């Protein structure tokens, strides 16, 4: 299922799950991840409204891409 098909009520739960996954993964490495956590809701909102990959999404720093990768079941 893609983010744009998820009901609005379920998006908060998705954000919580992604935040939890990021916290779990990032505590295993010595890398700051506050910027990653800061864009969880933003990334979900963008993917709920726009239709990637048809609509291009450009991130300005790598930390923000982590949410995209996790939400699309990709590998970093």
N, C-alpha and C positions, 0 to 999 in steps of 0.2 A: 504494500500500500504506500502511496506517496503522500507527502505532507499536505498537499493541496486537497486531498480527499478526506482528511481527518476532520471530524467535527470540532468546532471552535472550543467546546467544553473540554475536549481531550487534549488540546494543545498545551495546557498548563502541565498536565501529567507527563506529556512528552518532554517538555522543558526540564522538569524535575529528573526524569530518567537520563536525559543527556547530560545534565549537570552532574549527576551521580557517577555516570560512566567516566566523564572527564576527570573528576576528582580522583577516582580509583586509578585510572591510567596514569595521570600526571604525578601522583605521589610516588610512583615507582621510579621516576627519573627526576633529576634535579633541574627542572625547568620551570620558570614562573608561568602561571596559567591564569592570572587574573583577567587579562585581556580576552582570553578564550571564554571564560565564564560570563564576562560582561556582554557578550553578543549572542548568547543562547536564544533569548526571546526575539531579538532582531532577526537572526537567521531563520528561525521558524516562521516569523511573520512574512519575511521576504519570500520564502518558499511556499507559503500558503496562498499568497496573492499572485506571484509571478510563476511562470511555467518554464523552469530550467529543464533542459538546456536550450530550448527555443528562445527564451528570454535570457540574455547574457547577464551574469552577475560578476562583478569585478570587486575583489577584496584588496585592500591596500596593504595588509600585513599578513604574514603566515599564520599568526596565532588565531586570527579570525576564520581561517580556512578549516581549522580542526572540526568545528561544528558541522560545516558542510560535509566534510568527509565522513564523520560519524553518522549524520542523518541520512546519508546516501549509501551507507554500508560499503564505503570504499576503504582502501588501505592507504595509510600515510606513507 
